Amino acid sequence: MQPSDYLASMLERVNQERAAKHLHPLRVHSNLQSAAQRQADDMAANNFMGHKGSDGSKMAQRAAQAGFTGAAVAENVAAGQKDVNAVVDSWMKSPGHRRNILGNYTVFGAAYAYNGASKYKHSWAQVFGRGGNDDIDDDNDIQWTSTGHDFSPDPTEEDSTSEPDSMRQKQRNGEEKTVRVVTCTGCWCFGI
């Protein structure tokens, strides 16, 4: 599967779900695309599925390191589904993942990685954002520090979305603003 193929299909499918709920369509954001690809590649290469990278990175850190400067970010990850429709169907059946897809976001990036030698073979990631480089006038020179809690997967939870974590952005001018961070705790989106 070529990156342009899955990205166009993912954008179309996500925007169909949003249109069904009378929500504005999302646009692809290159920084979020990079953050999503980093996580999908990491999951495929290191044979795992989760929000925490093999290097210990968290979703908000990856988005910031990719250059995203928005006011909110969220992430969906999955493994095992062979195509866009299968993975979006899985996410839409999960309350937390569905909430991200239908959330108050304006941009997103989606990624796919394949490793035939891994347990899951197919790895997927979506990173959603609001604000950001092309939506708000913001400095790219931002420092991030966590003000919330660490998330650990608990697939027994009825609702797979944790309480929002937050990050503090320190702007070049010294002002700070809180950035909402959403990630899920019940990541049971396996498609094997």
LOMARVO-152891 format. One record per atom (N, C-alpha, C): atom name; x, y, z; residue in three letters. Coordinates in pm, 1 decimal, decimal comma. Example, Ala and Ser with C-alpha at 12.3 -4.5 7.8 and 13.67 -1.06 7.14 Angstrom:
2
[N [1319,0 -569,0 780,0] ALA];
[CA [1230,0 -450,0 780,0] ALA];
[C [1320,0 -330,0 780,0] ALA];
[N [1285,0 -225,0 708,0] SER];
[CA [1367,0 -106,0 714,0] SER];
[C [1290,0 3,0 787,0] SER];
//
This chain:
192
[N [85,1 -117,1 0,0] MET];
[CA [0,0 0,0 0,0] MET];
[C [89,7 123,5 0,0] MET];
[N [66,6 211,3 -92,2] GLN];
[CA [143,2 335,3 -101,5] GLN];
[C [88,7 437,3 -0,9] GLN];
[N [175,5 520,1 58,2] PRO];
[CA [128,9 619,2 155,3] PRO];
[C [16,8 707,7 102,7] PRO];
[N [24,6 749,8 -21,9] SER];
[CA [-80,0 836,3 -76,0] SER];
[C [-213,6 763,4 -84,6] SER];
[N [-209,9 630,9 -105,3] ASP];
[CA [-333,3 552,9 -113,6] ASP];
[C [-405,5 547,9 20,7] ASP];
[N [-333,7 506,8 127,0] TYR];
[CA [-401,0 494,6 255,6] TYR];
[C [-437,9 631,3 311,4] TYR];
[N [-356,4 733,1 288,7] LEU];
[CA [-386,1 865,0 343,0] LEU];
[C [-512,6 922,1 280,0] LEU];
[N [-525,7 912,3 149,2] ALA];
[CA [-646,7 960,9 82,1] ALA];
[C [-768,8 883,1 128,6] ALA];
[N [-755,8 751,7 140,8] SER];
[CA [-867,2 668,7 187,3] SER];
[C [-903,1 699,9 331,8] SER];
[N [-801,1 718,9 416,4] MET];
[CA [-825,7 749,4 557,5] MET];
[C [-893,3 885,0 572,2] MET];
[N [-845,5 983,8 499,6] LEU];
[CA [-906,0 1116,8 505,6] LEU];
[C [-1051,9 1110,4 462,1] LEU];
[N [-1077,6 1041,1 352,4] GLU];
[CA [-1214,7 1028,3 302,9] GLU];
[C [-1303,6 958,1 404,8] GLU];
[N [-1256,9 847,2 459,2] ARG];
[CA [-1339,1 769,5 553,2] ARG];
[C [-1363,9 845,8 683,2] ARG];
[N [-1261,4 909,4 738,4] VAL];
[CA [-1278,6 986,9 861,6] VAL];
[C [-1375,6 1102,0 837,2] VAL];
[N [-1362,8 1169,5 725,2] ASN];
[CA [-1452,9 1281,1 696,3] ASN];
[C [-1595,1 1234,6 667,3] ASN];
[N [-1613,5 1112,2 617,8] GLN];
[CA [-1748,6 1056,0 603,7] GLN];
[C [-1812,7 1038,1 741,0] GLN];
[N [-1735,7 985,0 835,3] GLU];
[CA [-1786,9 966,4 971,8] GLU];
[C [-1822,3 1101,7 1033,3] GLU];
[N [-1738,9 1201,0 1011,4] ARG];
[CA [-1764,1 1334,1 1066,3] ARG];
[C [-1885,0 1398,9 998,5] ARG];
[N [-1897,2 1383,3 867,4] ALA];
[CA [-2010,3 1441,5 794,5] ALA];
[C [-2142,8 1382,4 841,9] ALA];
[N [-2142,3 1254,0 874,8] ALA];
[CA [-2264,0 1188,6 923,3] ALA];
[C [-2312,6 1251,0 1054,0] ALA];
[N [-2223,5 1316,0 1125,9] LYS];
[CA [-2258,4 1383,5 1252,0] LYS];
[C [-2260,0 1535,7 1235,0] LYS];
[N [-2260,1 1582,0 1109,2] HIS];
[CA [-2265,0 1725,1 1075,5] HIS];
[C [-2145,4 1801,4 1132,5] HIS];
[N [-2028,9 1739,4 1127,3] LEU];
[CA [-1904,9 1801,4 1174,2] LEU];
[C [-1821,4 1846,0 1054,9] LEU];
[N [-1741,1 1947,7 1073,6] HIS];
[CA [-1656,2 1998,3 966,0] HIS];
[C [-1551,8 1892,9 928,4] HIS];
[N [-1509,6 1890,6 802,8] PRO];
[CA [-1406,8 1794,2 761,3] PRO];
[C [-1269,6 1832,5 816,0] PRO];
[N [-1185,9 1731,6 833,7] LEU];
[CA [-1047,6 1753,2 874,5] LEU];
[C [-960,3 1772,8 751,6] LEU];
[N [-848,2 1840,9 770,1] ARG];
[CA [-745,8 1855,1 667,2] ARG];
[C [-621,2 1782,0 714,6] ARG];
[N [-542,3 1734,0 621,6] VAL];
[CA [-415,7 1670,1 656,4] VAL];
[C [-315,8 1778,7 695,0] VAL];
[N [-245,0 1756,2 803,3] HIS];
[CA [-141,4 1848,1 851,7] HIS];
[C [-9,0 1773,0 847,5] HIS];
[N [87,8 1826,1 777,0] SER];
[CA [213,6 1753,7 755,1] SER];
[C [288,0 1722,3 884,7] SER];
[N [281,4 1810,5 984,1] ASN];
[CA [349,6 1782,0 1110,3] ASN];
[C [283,0 1666,2 1184,6] ASN];
[N [150,3 1663,0 1182,8] LEU];
[CA [79,3 1552,4 1247,0] LEU];
[C [98,1 1423,6 1168,1] LEU];
[N [109,4 1437,1 1036,4] GLN];
[CA [138,9 1321,1 951,8] GLN];
[C [273,3 1260,2 992,9] GLN];
[N [371,7 1344,0 1014,0] SER];
[CA [504,5 1296,3 1056,1] SER];
[C [498,8 1228,7 1192,3] SER];
[N [424,3 1288,0 1285,7] ALA];
[CA [412,3 1228,8 1419,4] ALA];
[C [342,7 1093,2 1413,0] ALA];
[N [237,5 1083,2 1332,1] ALA];
[CA [166,3 956,3 1317,3] ALA];
[C [255,6 851,3 1252,3] ALA];
[N [329,6 890,9 1149,5] GLN];
[CA [417,2 795,1 1080,7] GLN];
[C [526,6 745,0 1174,2] GLN];
[N [578,1 834,1 1257,1] ARG];
[CA [681,6 793,0 1353,1] ARG];
[C [628,9 681,7 1444,4] ARG];
[N [504,2 697,1 1493,5] GLN];
[CA [450,1 595,8 1584,5] GLN];
[C [415,5 467,2 1510,1] GLN];
[N [356,3 476,7 1392,3] ALA];
[CA [323,8 355,8 1315,4] ALA];
[C [450,5 278,8 1280,1] ALA];
[N [553,8 348,1 1235,2] ASP];
[CA [681,1 282,9 1202,4] ASP];
[C [742,6 217,5 1325,5] ASP];
[N [737,7 287,1 1438,2] ASP];
[CA [793,2 234,7 1563,2] ASP];
[C [719,7 108,1 1605,9] ASP];
[N [587,1 110,9 1600,3] MET];
[CA [509,1 -6,7 1640,4] MET];
[C [540,7 -125,1 1549,8] MET];
[N [548,1 -101,9 1419,8] ALA];
[CA [576,4 -210,6 1325,4] ALA];
[C [716,8 -265,6 1345,2] ALA];
[N [813,9 -178,3 1360,5] ALA];
[CA [953,9 -221,2 1373,2] ALA];
[C [981,6 -291,7 1505,3] ALA];
[N [909,5 -251,8 1611,1] ASN];
[CA [937,8 -304,3 1744,5] ASN];
[C [829,1 -396,4 1798,4] ASN];
[N [736,7 -437,6 1711,3] ASN];
[CA [639,7 -542,2 1742,9] ASN];
[C [555,3 -510,7 1866,9] ASN];
[N [493,8 -391,9 1869,3] PHE];
[CA [403,4 -357,1 1978,9] PHE];
[C [292,4 -268,2 1925,1] PHE];
[N [191,2 -245,8 2007,6] MET];
[CA [83,0 -154,7 1975,0] MET];
[C [55,0 -73,0 2099,8] MET];
[N [72,8 57,4 2092,4] GLY];
[CA [45,7 142,4 2207,3] GLY];
[C [77,0 287,4 2179,1] GLY];
[N [43,4 371,5 2275,5] HIS];
[CA [65,2 515,4 2260,8] HIS];
[C [204,8 558,1 2303,2] HIS];
[N [267,2 482,4 2389,0] LYS];
[CA [402,3 515,7 2433,5] LYS];
[C [501,1 454,7 2336,0] LYS];
[N [589,0 537,1 2280,5] GLY];
[CA [687,3 489,4 2184,3] GLY];
[C [791,0 399,8 2249,3] GLY];
[N [860,7 323,0 2169,7] SER];
[CA [965,5 234,8 2222,3] SER];
[C [1077,8 315,6 2286,9] SER];
[N [1087,3 443,1 2252,8] ASP];
[CA [1187,0 532,1 2313,3] ASP];
[C [1132,5 606,1 2435,0] ASP];
[N [1010,2 570,8 2476,6] GLY];
[CA [947,6 636,0 2591,5] GLY];
[C [868,8 760,4 2557,0] GLY];
[N [867,9 799,3 2430,1] SER];
[CA [797,1 921,4 2389,9] SER];
[C [646,5 904,2 2402,0] SER];
[N [580,4 1015,6 2430,6] LYS];
[CA [434,8 1020,4 2435,5] LYS];
[C [385,5 1097,3 2313,5] LYS];
[N [258,8 1081,2 2285,8] MET];
[CA [198,8 1138,7 2166,2] MET];
[C [220,9 1289,3 2156,2] MET];
[N [199,6 1363,5 2263,3] ALA];
[CA [216,5 1509,1 2257,9] ALA];
[C [361,9 1546,7 2230,4] ALA];
[N [454,1 1469,7 2284,3] GLN];
[CA [596,3 1495,1 2258,0] GLN];
[C [628,2 1473,0 2110,7] GLN];
[N [575,9 1363,5 2053,7] ARG];
[CA [603,5 1335,1 1912,4] ARG];
[C [544,8 1444,0 1822,4] ARG];
[N [423,7 1490,9 1855,9] ALA];
[CA [361,8 1597,4 1776,5] ALA];
[C [444,7 1725,6 1785,0] ALA];
[N [489,5 1759,8 1904,3] ALA];
[CA [570,4 1881,0 1921,8] ALA];
[C [704,2 1867,2 1851,0] ALA];
[N [767,4 1751,1 1863,0] GLN];
[CA [896,4 1729,3 1797,6] GLN];
[C [883,7 1734,4 1645,7] GLN];
[N [765,2 1700,2 1594,5] ALA];
[CA [740,9 1707,9 1450,1] ALA];
[C [709,7 1851,0 1406,4] ALA];
[N [692,9 1942,1 1502,8] GLY];
[CA [669,6 2081,8 1469,3] GLY];
[C [527,4 2130,2 1486,1] GLY];
[N [437,3 2047,3 1540,1] PHE];
[CA [298,9 2091,0 1558,9] PHE];
[C [290,4 2180,9 1681,1] PHE];
[N [222,6 2293,7 1666,8] THR];
[CA [214,2 2392,6 1774,0] THR];
[C [70,9 2419,1 1817,1] THR];
[N [-16,6 2323,7 1799,3] GLY];
[CA [-158,2 2344,8 1825,0] GLY];
[C [-198,5 2345,4 1970,4] GLY];
[N [-326,9 2370,0 1991,9] ALA];
[CA [-383,7 2382,0 2125,2] ALA];
[C [-437,1 2250,1 2178,6] ALA];
[N [-449,6 2148,4 2097,8] ALA];
[CA [-500,2 2019,1 2143,3] ALA];
[C [-451,0 1910,8 2048,9] ALA];
[N [-422,9 1793,7 2104,0] VAL];
[CA [-385,0 1678,4 2023,2] VAL];
[C [-448,3 1553,3 2081,8] VAL];
[N [-474,9 1456,1 1995,5] ALA];
[CA [-526,8 1325,7 2036,1] ALA];
[C [-470,0 1222,3 1940,5] ALA];
[N [-467,3 1097,6 1982,8] GLU];
[CA [-407,2 991,8 1901,3] GLU];
[C [-491,4 865,0 1907,0] GLU];
[N [-504,3 800,6 1793,7] ASN];
[CA [-558,0 665,2 1784,1] ASN];
[C [-448,6 577,1 1727,9] ASN];
[N [-431,9 458,5 1783,9] VAL];
[CA [-340,5 359,2 1728,1] VAL];
[C [-414,5 226,8 1719,5] VAL];
[N [-372,6 142,7 1628,0] ALA];
[CA [-431,2 9,9 1611,8] ALA];
[C [-329,0 -79,1 1543,3] ALA];
[N [-353,2 -209,0 1550,7] ALA];
[CA [-262,1 -303,6 1486,6] ALA];
[C [-339,1 -426,3 1441,1] ALA];
[N [-302,1 -476,7 1325,4] GLY];
[CA [-358,0 -600,3 1273,4] GLY];
[C [-458,0 -584,0 1160,7] GLY];
[N [-525,7 -470,8 1152,9] GLN];
[CA [-624,9 -451,3 1047,2] GLN];
[C [-554,0 -435,3 913,6] GLN];
[N [-609,6 -499,2 811,2] LYS];
[CA [-542,5 -502,8 680,8] LYS];
[C [-572,2 -383,8 591,1] LYS];
[N [-677,7 -307,2 620,8] ASP];
[CA [-709,4 -194,1 534,0] ASP];
[C [-775,2 -81,4 612,7] ASP];
[N [-792,1 31,2 545,8] VAL];
[CA [-845,9 151,5 608,9] VAL];
[C [-984,9 126,7 665,2] VAL];
[N [-1073,8 64,4 589,4] ASN];
[CA [-1209,5 42,6 639,3] ASN];
[C [-1210,5 -42,9 764,6] ASN];
[N [-1128,4 -146,2 769,5] ALA];
[CA [-1124,0 -233,1 887,5] ALA];
[C [-1075,3 -157,3 1010,1] ALA];
[N [-972,5 -75,4 994,7] VAL];
[CA [-919,8 -3,9 1111,6] VAL];
[C [-1015,8 105,8 1156,5] VAL];
[N [-1076,8 178,1 1063,9] VAL];
[CA [-1172,2 281,9 1104,2] VAL];
[C [-1295,1 217,9 1167,6] VAL];
[N [-1341,4 104,5 1115,3] ASP];
[CA [-1452,6 32,8 1178,7] ASP];
[C [-1418,6 -2,6 1323,3] ASP];
[N [-1296,9 -51,5 1347,1] SER];
[CA [-1253,8 -84,7 1484,0] SER];
[C [-1255,1 38,8 1572,9] SER];
[N [-1198,7 146,8 1523,9] TRP];
[CA [-1194,7 269,5 1603,3] TRP];
[C [-1334,5 322,7 1631,8] TRP];
[N [-1424,1 315,8 1535,2] MET];
[CA [-1559,0 368,8 1555,4] MET];
[C [-1639,2 285,2 1655,2] MET];
[N [-1599,4 161,3 1679,3] LYS];
[CA [-1666,3 76,5 1778,9] LYS];
[C [-1613,0 100,1 1919,9] LYS];
[N [-1505,7 173,0 1931,9] SER];
[CA [-1443,6 203,0 2061,2] SER];
[C [-1481,4 345,3 2102,5] SER];
[N [-1547,2 363,0 2217,9] PRO];
[CA [-1591,2 497,9 2256,1] PRO];
[C [-1480,1 603,3 2255,3] PRO];
[N [-1364,0 570,4 2305,8] GLY];
[CA [-1255,2 668,3 2311,4] GLY];
[C [-1199,8 703,4 2175,5] GLY];
[N [-1180,2 603,0 2091,9] HIS];
[CA [-1127,9 627,3 1957,1] HIS];
[C [-1231,2 702,4 1872,6] HIS];
[N [-1357,8 663,8 1888,6] ARG];
[CA [-1466,4 731,6 1817,7] ARG];
[C [-1469,6 879,5 1857,4] ARG];
[N [-1454,0 904,9 1987,6] ARG];
[CA [-1454,3 1042,7 2037,6] ARG];
[C [-1341,9 1123,8 1972,6] ARG];
[N [-1227,2 1061,8 1951,3] ASN];
[CA [-1118,1 1132,9 1884,0] ASN];
[C [-1153,5 1163,8 1739,2] ASN];
[N [-1206,8 1065,5 1667,8] ILE];
[CA [-1242,7 1085,1 1526,5] ILE];
[C [-1348,4 1194,7 1511,5] ILE];
[N [-1442,6 1198,1 1604,2] LEU];
[CA [-1552,2 1294,9 1596,7] LEU];
[C [-1526,7 1418,4 1683,3] LEU];
[N [-1407,4 1432,5 1733,1] GLY];
[CA [-1374,7 1539,8 1826,6] GLY];
[C [-1360,8 1676,6 1762,4] GLY];
[N [-1339,1 1773,9 1848,3] ASN];
[CA [-1326,3 1913,7 1806,7] ASN];
[C [-1184,2 1940,0 1756,3] ASN];
[N [-1153,4 1882,4 1642,0] TYR];
[CA [-1022,0 1896,6 1579,7] TYR];
[C [-1040,1 1951,4 1439,0] TYR];
[N [-935,5 2011,0 1385,6] THR];
[CA [-942,1 2069,0 1251,4] THR];
[C [-847,1 2000,7 1153,9] THR];
[N [-741,9 1938,1 1207,1] VAL];
[CA [-639,2 1876,8 1123,0] VAL];
[C [-601,5 1740,8 1179,7] VAL];
[N [-541,0 1657,8 1093,1] PHE];
[CA [-492,9 1529,2 1141,1] PHE];
[C [-386,4 1475,5 1048,3] PHE];
[N [-319,1 1374,4 1096,5] GLY];
[CA [-226,3 1296,8 1016,3] GLY];
[C [-257,7 1150,7 1040,5] GLY];
[N [-242,6 1069,5 939,7] ALA];
[CA [-269,0 926,3 952,7] ALA];
[C [-152,5 850,4 892,2] ALA];
[N [-121,8 736,5 950,6] ALA];
[CA [-4,8 662,2 904,3] ALA];
[C [-29,6 512,7 909,9] ALA];
[N [41,5 443,4 823,1] TYR];
[CA [36,4 297,5 813,5] TYR];
[C [178,7 247,1 798,3] TYR];
[N [208,4 135,9 863,9] ALA];
[CA [338,6 70,8 847,4] ALA];
[C [316,3 -79,6 844,9] ALA];
[N [395,2 -147,7 764,7] TYR];
[CA [383,8 -292,9 751,0] TYR];
[C [517,7 -358,1 783,6] TYR];
[N [510,5 -465,4 861,1] ASN];
[CA [627,3 -548,0 890,2] ASN];
[C [578,6 -692,4 894,6] ASN];
[N [604,4 -767,2 788,8] GLY];
[CA [559,5 -905,3 779,3] GLY];
[C [615,8 -995,6 886,8] GLY];
[N [724,1 -955,0 950,4] ALA];
[CA [785,2 -1036,3 1055,4] ALA];
[C [728,0 -1005,9 1193,9] ALA];
[N [646,0 -901,7 1206,2] SER];
[CA [591,7 -866,4 1337,8] SER];
[C [464,5 -945,4 1366,5] SER];
[N [425,3 -947,2 1492,7] LYS];
[CA [304,8 -1018,3 1536,5] LYS];
[C [180,2 -966,1 1465,0] LYS];
[N [170,0 -834,3 1450,6] TYR];
[CA [48,8 -773,1 1396,3] TYR];
[C [55,6 -745,5 1246,6] TYR];
[N [171,1 -738,7 1191,7] LYS];
[CA [198,2 -708,2 1051,1] LYS];
[C [159,7 -564,9 1012,9] LYS];
[N [37,6 -524,0 1040,2] HIS];
[CA [-14,5 -392,5 1000,9] HIS];
[C [-25,5 -302,1 1123,7] HIS];
[N [33,8 -184,0 1116,5] SER];
[CA [26,3 -87,3 1226,9] SER];
[C [-30,1 44,4 1175,3] SER];
[N [-116,8 105,1 1254,7] TRP];
[CA [-187,0 226,5 1215,2] TRP];
[C [-177,1 332,0 1324,8] TRP];
[N [-173,9 457,1 1286,3] ALA];
[CA [-178,5 567,7 1382,5] ALA];
[C [-249,0 687,3 1319,7] ALA];
[N [-325,3 756,2 1401,0] GLN];
[CA [-385,1 884,3 1364,2] GLN];
[C [-348,0 982,5 1474,1] GLN];
[N [-313,8 1104,1 1437,1] VAL];
[CA [-292,2 1210,7 1534,5] VAL];
[C [-379,2 1328,6 1491,3] VAL];
[N [-463,7 1373,7 1581,2] PHE];
[CA [-557,6 1483,1 1555,6] PHE];
[C [-508,7 1609,3 1624,9] PHE];
[N [-541,4 1724,9 1568,0] GLY];
[CA [-501,4 1849,8 1630,9] GLY];
[C [-598,5 1962,5 1604,4] GLY];
[N [-587,4 2062,8 1687,6] ARG];
[CA [-664,0 2186,3 1670,3] ARG];
[C [-566,1 2299,9 1695,8] ARG];
[N [-581,8 2406,3 1621,8] GLY];
[CA [-484,2 2514,2 1629,9] GLY];
[C [-371,1 2477,2 1537,0] GLY];
[N [-253,7 2497,1 1579,0] GLY];
[CA [-140,8 2451,9 1499,3] GLY];
[C [-90,2 2555,9 1402,9] GLY];
[N [18,0 2520,7 1340,5] ASN];
[CA [96,6 2610,2 1257,4] ASN];
[C [14,7 2688,2 1155,7] ASN];
[N [-75,7 2621,1 1085,7] ASP];
[CA [-147,9 2692,6 981,0] ASP];
[C [-283,6 2743,0 1028,1] ASP];
[N [-320,7 2716,4 1153,8] ASP];
[CA [-450,9 2759,5 1202,9] ASP];
[C [-442,5 2876,9 1299,5] ASP];
[N [-329,7 2892,2 1368,4] ILE];
[CA [-314,4 3001,9 1462,9] ILE];
[C [-178,2 3065,9 1442,4] ILE];
[N [-165,7 3190,0 1479,4] ASP];
[CA [-37,1 3258,3 1470,6] ASP];
[C [40,3 3224,0 1597,0] ASP];
[N [132,4 3132,5 1584,9] ASP];
[CA [201,8 3078,8 1700,6] ASP];
[C [349,6 3066,4 1668,6] ASP];
[N [433,3 3077,3 1768,4] ASP];
[CA [576,6 3056,5 1748,6] ASP];
[C [606,2 2908,3 1734,0] ASP];
[N [699,8 2873,7 1649,3] ASN];
[CA [742,6 2734,8 1637,2] ASN];
[C [840,7 2696,8 1746,8] ASN];
[N [891,1 2793,3 1819,9] ASP];
[CA [992,3 2770,7 1922,0] ASP];
[C [923,6 2750,2 2056,7] ASP];
[N [875,0 2629,9 2082,8] ILE];
[CA [793,4 2601,4 2199,9] ILE];
[C [859,5 2494,2 2284,4] ILE];
[N [851,6 2509,6 2416,9] GLN];
[CA [898,6 2406,8 2508,8] GLN];
[C [775,9 2341,0 2570,8] GLN];
[N [777,5 2207,5 2584,9] TRP];
[CA [664,2 2134,2 2641,0] TRP];
[C [703,8 2074,2 2774,8] TRP];
[N [613,8 2083,7 2872,5] THR];
[CA [633,2 2012,1 2997,9] THR];
[C [499,8 1952,9 3038,5] THR];
[N [500,9 1831,8 3089,1] SER];
[CA [377,3 1764,3 3127,5] SER];
[C [324,6 1821,3 3257,8] SER];
[N [192,9 1841,5 3265,1] THR];
[CA [130,0 1883,4 3389,4] THR];
[C [27,1 1781,2 3434,0] THR];
[N [11,8 1673,8 3360,6] GLY];
[CA [-89,2 1574,4 3392,5] GLY];
[C [-29,0 1446,0 3442,9] GLY];
[N [-100,6 1338,1 3419,8] HIS];
[CA [-57,0 1208,3 3468,4] HIS];
[C [-14,4 1119,3 3353,2] HIS];
[N [50,9 1011,6 3387,0] ASP];
[CA [93,1 914,4 3286,9] ASP];
[C [-22,8 818,9 3262,4] ASP];
[N [-37,7 773,1 3141,2] PHE];
[CA [-145,0 681,7 3106,9] PHE];
[C [-89,9 541,5 3091,3] PHE];
[N [-161,9 444,2 3143,0] SER];
[CA [-122,2 305,4 3121,7] SER];
[C [-243,8 229,6 3072,2] SER];
[N [-229,3 147,4 2968,4] PRO];
[CA [-343,6 77,6 2911,2] PRO];
[C [-413,3 -12,5 3011,8] PRO];
[N [-545,0 -6,0 3012,3] ASP];
[CA [-626,8 -95,7 3092,3] ASP];
[C [-745,8 -137,0 3007,9] ASP];
[N [-733,5 -247,5 2930,8] PRO];
[CA [-840,3 -286,7 2839,0] PRO];
[C [-967,2 -331,9 2908,7] PRO];
[N [-968,6 -341,1 3041,8] THR];
[CA [-1090,1 -379,8 3112,3] THR];
[C [-1181,6 -261,1 3134,0] THR];
[N [-1132,0 -140,9 3108,8] GLU];
[CA [-1212,4 -21,4 3129,7] GLU];
[C [-1326,1 -16,7 3028,8] GLU];
[N [-1444,0 21,2 3076,6] GLU];
[CA [-1560,3 33,8 2989,5] GLU];
[C [-1539,9 145,6 2887,6] GLU];
[N [-1490,6 258,3 2932,8] ASP];
[CA [-1464,3 372,7 2846,0] ASP];
[C [-1314,5 379,9 2823,6] ASP];
[N [-1273,3 375,2 2698,9] SER];
[CA [-1130,7 364,0 2670,6] SER];
[C [-1058,8 497,9 2663,3] SER];
[N [-1122,4 603,7 2705,7] THR];
[CA [-1054,2 732,7 2703,1] THR];
[C [-1026,2 778,4 2844,7] THR];
[N [-905,1 816,8 2869,1] SER];
[CA [-867,7 867,6 3000,4] SER];
[C [-915,4 1011,0 3014,4] SER];
[N [-905,9 1061,7 3133,7] GLU];
[CA [-927,8 1203,9 3154,2] GLU];
[C [-818,9 1278,4 3078,1] GLU];
[N [-850,6 1393,4 3025,3] PRO];
[CA [-749,1 1466,1 2949,8] PRO];
[C [-626,3 1498,4 3034,2] PRO];
[N [-511,8 1476,1 2977,5] ASP];
[CA [-386,1 1520,0 3034,9] ASP];
[C [-366,6 1661,7 2981,7] ASP];
[N [-267,6 1728,8 3029,5] SER];
[CA [-241,0 1860,2 2972,4] SER];
[C [-92,0 1881,5 2964,0] SER];
[N [-54,7 1968,3 2876,4] MET];
[CA [84,7 2006,8 2859,0] MET];
[C [87,8 2158,5 2868,2] MET];
[N [199,2 2210,8 2912,2] ARG];
[CA [218,5 2355,2 2914,2] ARG];
[C [312,4 2391,1 2801,2] ARG];
[N [271,5 2486,5 2719,9] GLN];
[CA [357,8 2539,2 2614,9] GLN];
[C [420,5 2667,5 2666,8] GLN];
[N [550,1 2676,6 2659,5] LYS];
[CA [618,4 2801,0 2694,2] LYS];
[C [660,1 2867,7 2563,6] LYS];
[N [598,6 2980,7 2536,2] GLN];
[CA [625,3 3054,7 2413,9] GLN];
[C [758,9 3127,4 2425,6] GLN];
[N [811,3 3169,2 2313,5] ARG];
[CA [937,1 3243,0 2311,1] ARG];
[C [929,0 3370,8 2394,7] ARG];
[N [811,5 3431,4 2401,3] ASN];
[CA [794,9 3555,0 2478,2] ASN];
[C [778,5 3528,4 2627,8] ASN];
[N [785,8 3402,1 2670,2] GLY];
[CA [777,5 3366,8 2811,1] GLY];
[C [637,8 3333,8 2859,5] GLY];
[N [535,6 3367,4 2781,8] GLU];
[CA [399,2 3333,9 2820,8] GLU];
[C [378,5 3183,7 2808,9] GLU];
[N [287,3 3131,2 2891,4] GLU];
[CA [255,6 2989,2 2885,3] GLU];
[C [108,4 2972,9 2854,1] GLU];
[N [75,2 2862,0 2788,7] LYS];
[CA [-64,7 2827,5 2769,3] LYS];
[C [-78,2 2677,7 2788,2] LYS];
[N [-195,0 2635,5 2834,6] THR];
[CA [-220,9 2493,9 2855,9] THR];
[C [-272,2 2433,1 2726,7] THR];
[N [-221,5 2316,2 2695,1] VAL];
[CA [-261,9 2243,6 2576,0] VAL];
[C [-328,2 2115,0 2620,9] VAL];
[N [-449,2 2089,3 2574,0] ARG];
[CA [-523,3 1969,6 2610,2] ARG];
[C [-467,8 1851,5 2533,0] ARG];
[N [-447,5 1740,2 2602,8] VAL];
[CA [-394,1 1619,4 2541,6] VAL];
[C [-488,2 1504,6 2574,2] VAL];
[N [-535,0 1433,8 2472,4] VAL];
[CA [-623,9 1320,8 2493,5] VAL];
[C [-558,3 1196,7 2437,2] VAL];
[N [-559,5 1092,2 2514,1] THR];
[CA [-511,3 962,9 2466,5] THR];
[C [-599,7 856,2 2527,7] THR];
[N [-601,3 740,4 2471,8] CYS];
[CA [-690,6 638,6 2525,6] CYS];
[C [-613,9 541,8 2613,5] CYS];
[N [-685,7 478,6 2707,7] THR];
[CA [-622,3 382,0 2796,6] THR];
[C [-661,4 239,3 2762,8] THR];
[N [-770,0 218,8 2698,0] GLY];
[CA [-814,6 83,3 2668,5] GLY];
[C [-787,2 45,1 2525,4] GLY];
[N [-663,9 47,6 2485,6] CYS];
[CA [-627,4 24,1 2346,1] CYS];
[C [-639,0 -122,9 2311,0] CYS];
[N [-757,6 -160,4 2275,2] TRP];
[CA [-781,5 -299,1 2239,0] TRP];
[C [-816,0 -309,9 2091,5] TRP];
[N [-770,8 -215,3 2013,4] CYS];
[CA [-799,9 -214,8 1870,0] CYS];
[C [-703,7 -305,9 1795,2] CYS];
[N [-721,7 -433,6 1812,3] PHE];
[CA [-641,2 -531,3 1740,1] PHE];
[C [-728,9 -593,3 1632,6] PHE];
[N [-674,0 -618,4 1516,4] GLY];
[CA [-752,6 -672,9 1406,6] GLY];
[C [-699,0 -804,1 1354,9] GLY];
[N [-641,5 -882,0 1442,0] ILE];
[CA [-581,0 -1008,9 1398,6] ILE];
[C [-689,0 -1112,6 1380,5] ILE];
//
